[in-house]
């Protein structure tokens, strides 16, 4: 393991590491079923929260895990040619939160990126696409060959104007 890997400190990270190890050992990802459906546009933030909760299997952790959800004023969310704000989600813990950004990918699928400081400018940007508990575990352990950044890392408007990581 790289020297930058640290022991998980919260129940979500611990479950993520365990899920990643199990997937590595068995070659099988956990089966979580289809995402929850959106029942009304008035409930969009709650729906995005429910999808993240579902994808990270948070209901199976045996204790309530709170998620704070709000519109993200920095990143655009484009669906069917309409522009909406993306959704920022935070799972708060005493030592530090896990922060995510929900946007749509090029297949119009809701996707989640872990937000972390940019290596160049230090601003919180989409760092790694995380769509399952195993993905989060792989990121924490830095073990998956596919790690290497979110497709939205270089296009994030959260970078400073002179950041070398931007893909202008």
C-alpha positions in Angstrom: 0.0 0.0 0.0 1.2 3.5 -0.7 2.4 5.5 2.3 -0.4 8.0 1.7 -3.0 5.5 2.5 -4.4 5.9 6.0 -6.6 3.8 8.2 -10.3 4.6 7.7 -11.8 6.7 10.5 -15.5 6.5 9.9 -18.1 3.8 9.3 -18.7 4.6 5.6 -14.9 4.5 4.8 -14.5 1.2 6.8 -17.4 -0.4 4.9 -16.0 0.9 1.6 -12.6 -0.6 2.3 -14.2 -3.9 3.3 -16.4 -3.9 0.1 -13.4 -3.1 -2.1 -11.4 -6.0 -0.6 -14.3 -8.4 -1.0 -14.7 -7.3 -4.7 -10.9 -7.8 -5.2 -11.0 -11.3 -3.6 -14.1 -12.6 -5.3 -14.2 -10.6 -8.5 -17.8 -9.8 -7.8 -19.3 -6.4 -7.0 -22.2 -6.3 -4.6 -25.6 -6.2 -6.3 -27.6 -3.2 -5.3 -30.4 -3.1 -7.9 -31.8 -0.2 -9.8 -31.6 3.4 -8.5 -34.7 4.8 -6.8 -37.1 6.6 -9.1 -37.7 10.4 -9.1 -41.4 10.9 -8.1 -41.6 14.7 -8.5 -39.4 17.6 -9.5 -40.0 19.2 -6.1 -38.2 16.3 -4.5 -35.0 16.4 -6.7 -32.5 17.0 -3.9 -34.0 14.2 -1.8 -34.0 11.9 -4.9 -30.2 12.6 -5.5 -29.6 11.9 -1.8 -31.6 8.7 -2.1 -29.5 7.6 -5.1 -26.2 8.2 -3.3 -27.5 6.4 -0.2 -28.5 3.5 -2.5 -25.3 3.3 -4.5 -23.1 3.4 -1.4 -25.4 0.9 0.4 -25.7 3.2 3.4 -28.9 1.5 4.6 -27.0 -1.7 5.2 -24.5 -0.1 7.7 -26.7 -0.7 10.7 -26.7 2.9 11.8 -28.2 6.1 10.4 -25.8 8.1 8.1 -26.8 11.7 7.5 -26.3 13.4 4.2 -26.5 17.1 3.6 -27.7 18.0 0.1 -27.8 21.4 -1.7 -27.7 22.8 -5.1 -24.1 23.5 -6.3 -23.7 27.0 -7.6 -20.4 26.3 -9.3 -20.9 23.2 -11.5 -23.6 23.1 -14.2 -25.9 20.1 -14.5 -27.1 19.6 -18.1 -30.0 17.2 -18.8 -31.8 17.1 -22.1 -30.5 20.6 -23.1 -31.7 22.2 -19.9 -29.3 23.8 -17.5 -29.7 23.1 -13.7 -27.2 23.4 -10.9 -25.4 20.2 -10.0 -26.0 18.8 -6.5 -23.5 18.9 -3.7 -23.7 16.2 -1.1 -21.8 15.9 2.1 -21.6 13.0 4.6 -20.4 14.8 7.8 -18.0 13.2 10.2 -16.1 14.6 13.1 -12.6 14.5 11.4 -13.7 15.6 7.9 -16.7 15.2 5.6 -17.0 13.1 2.5 -18.0 15.5 -0.2 -19.6 14.5 -3.5 -20.9 16.2 -6.6 -23.8 14.7 -8.5 -24.0 15.5 -12.2 -25.0 13.6 -15.4 -22.5 11.7 -17.5 -22.5 11.6 -21.3 -25.0 8.7 -21.1 -27.4 10.8 -19.1 -26.8 8.7 -16.0 -26.6 10.4 -12.6 -23.0 10.0 -11.5 -21.2 11.0 -8.3 -17.7 12.4 -8.0 -15.7 12.6 -4.8 -14.7 16.2 -4.2 -11.1 16.8 -3.0 -8.6 19.6 -3.3 -6.9 20.0 -6.7 -3.3 19.1 -6.7 -2.5 22.4 -8.5 -4.8 25.1 -7.1 -6.2 23.5 -4.0 -9.9 24.2 -4.9 -12.4 21.4 -4.2 -12.9 19.7 -7.6 -14.4 16.4 -8.9 -11.5 14.0 -8.2 -12.8 10.5 -8.7 -16.0 9.0 -10.0 -17.6 7.0 -7.1 -20.7 5.0 -8.0 -20.5 2.2 -5.5 -19.2 1.5 -2.0 -16.4 -0.6 -3.7 -15.4 2.4 -5.8 -15.0 4.5 -2.7 -12.9 1.7 -1.0 -10.7 1.4 -4.1 -10.1 5.2 -4.0 -9.3 5.1 -0.2 -6.9 2.2 -0.7 -5.5 3.6 -4.0 -5.7 0.1 -5.4 -7.7 0.1 -8.6 -5.9 0.4 -11.9 -8.7 2.6 -13.2 -8.1 5.3 -10.6 -6.9 8.4 -12.2 -9.5 11.1 -11.9 -13.0 12.0 -12.8 -13.8 12.9 -16.4 -15.1 16.2 -14.9 -11.8 17.0 -13.2 -10.3 19.1 -16.0 -13.6 20.9 -16.9 -14.6 21.9 -13.4 -15.2 25.6 -13.1 -14.1 25.4 -9.4 -10.4 25.6 -10.4 -8.7 28.9 -10.2 -8.4 30.8 -13.5 -4.7 30.1 -13.8 -4.8 26.4 -12.6 -2.7 24.1 -14.8 -5.1 21.2 -14.2 -7.9 23.0 -16.2 -8.6 21.7 -19.6 -9.3 25.0 -21.4 
